[in-house]
Amino acid sequence: MQNMITLNRNKDFNRLYARGRSYVEQCVVVYVLKNRLKQVRIGITTSKKIGNAVKRNRARRLIRESCRKLLPNVRPGVDLVFVARKKTTLVKCDEVLKAILKALKESNIWIDSLDQKE
C-alpha cells in the first residue's frame, strides 16, 4: 500500500488548476496531472462556499477517507486535487467514494487489481 503524500504548496495547487484535467461529479471535482515522481500526491480544497468550519472539515474527512480506500489502485506518478462542492457535506461517505471512483476511472489512472477478482 502506498503512503498518502499531501500537496501543501500553493504553486502545486495552481499548477494543477492551470494544467490539470478536471473531472466534475455531483459532490466533488477531481483535477489530475502527471508528475515526475513515482508516487501519488493528493491535495484537498474546501472553500468557504461549502459552509462553516464544521461543514468544511466534514467534507475534508469524507474525501480523505475515500482517498485512503482508493489510493492502492491509483496508477503511480500523478498529482490529484479534490475540490469539495456544496453537496459533499450533505451526502454519505459511500456516495463520495463512488463519485471519486467514477472520476478516477474516467481519467484512466484507475488500475483494477487482481485481488478484487478473486
C-alpha positions in Angstrom: 0.0 0.0 0.0 1.3 3.5 -0.9 1.6 6.3 1.6 -0.6 9.3 1.2 1.6 12.2 0.3 -0.2 15.6 0.5 0.3 18.7 -1.6 0.9 21.7 0.6 2.4 24.4 -1.6 0.1 26.9 -3.3 2.1 26.7 -6.5 1.4 22.9 -6.7 -2.4 23.6 -6.5 -2.2 26.4 -9.0 -0.2 24.1 -11.4 -3.0 21.5 -11.2 -5.7 24.1 -11.7 -3.9 25.5 -14.8 -2.6 22.4 -16.5 -4.5 19.5 -14.9 -7.5 17.8 -16.4 -10.7 18.2 -14.4 -13.5 15.7 -13.8 -16.7 17.1 -12.4 -19.0 14.9 -10.3 -22.0 15.9 -8.2 -20.2 16.1 -4.9 -16.5 16.5 -5.9 -14.3 17.9 -8.6 -11.0 16.0 -9.3 -8.0 17.6 -11.0 -5.4 15.1 -12.4 -1.9 15.8 -13.7 1.1 13.6 -14.2 4.2 14.2 -12.1 7.8 13.0 -12.4 7.7 11.2 -9.2 6.8 7.5 -8.7 4.1 8.5 -6.1 0.6 9.7 -5.9 0.3 13.1 -4.3 -3.1 14.4 -3.0 -4.5 17.8 -2.2 -7.9 18.6 -0.8 -9.6 22.0 -1.1 -12.8 23.3 0.6 -13.8 26.9 0.2 -16.0 29.0 2.4 -18.8 28.5 -0.1 -19.2 25.0 1.4 -20.3 26.4 4.8 -18.8 26.9 8.2 -15.7 25.2 9.6 -17.6 22.2 10.8 -19.0 21.5 7.3 -15.7 22.2 5.6 -13.9 19.8 8.0 -16.5 17.1 7.4 -16.1 17.5 3.6 -12.3 17.1 4.0 -12.7 14.0 6.2 -15.1 12.3 3.7 -12.7 13.0 0.8 -9.6 11.9 2.8 -11.3 8.6 3.8 -12.4 7.9 0.2 -8.8 8.6 -1.0 -7.4 6.3 1.7 -9.6 3.4 0.4 -8.9 4.1 -3.3 -5.2 5.0 -3.2 -3.8 1.5 -3.6 -5.4 1.2 -7.0 -4.3 4.5 -8.4 -1.6 4.5 -11.0 1.6 6.0 -9.5 3.1 9.2 -10.9 0.1 11.5 -10.7 -1.0 14.5 -8.6 -4.6 14.8 -7.6 -6.5 17.7 -6.2 -10.0 17.1 -4.8 -12.3 20.2 -4.6 -15.3 19.8 -2.3 -18.7 21.0 -3.6 -21.7 22.2 -1.5 -23.3 18.7 -1.8 -20.3 17.0 -0.3 -21.4 17.8 3.2 -24.9 16.5 2.6 -24.1 13.0 1.4 -22.8 9.8 3.0 -19.2 8.6 2.6 -20.2 5.9 0.1 -21.6 8.5 -2.3 -18.3 10.5 -2.2 -16.4 7.2 -2.7 -18.5 6.4 -5.8 -18.1 9.9 -7.2 -14.3 9.8 -6.8 -14.0 6.3 -8.2 -16.0 7.3 -11.3 -13.7 10.3 -11.8 -10.6 8.2 -11.4 -11.9 5.6 -13.9 -12.8 8.3 -16.3 -9.3 9.8 -16.1 -7.7 6.4 -16.9 -5.5 6.3 -13.8 -7.5 3.6 -12.1 -6.0 0.1 -12.0 -8.3 -2.9 -11.4 -6.3 -5.1 -9.0 -6.3 -8.9 -9.2 -7.3 -9.0 -5.5 -10.8 -7.8 -6.4 -11.4 -10.5 -9.0 -10.6 -13.4 -6.6 
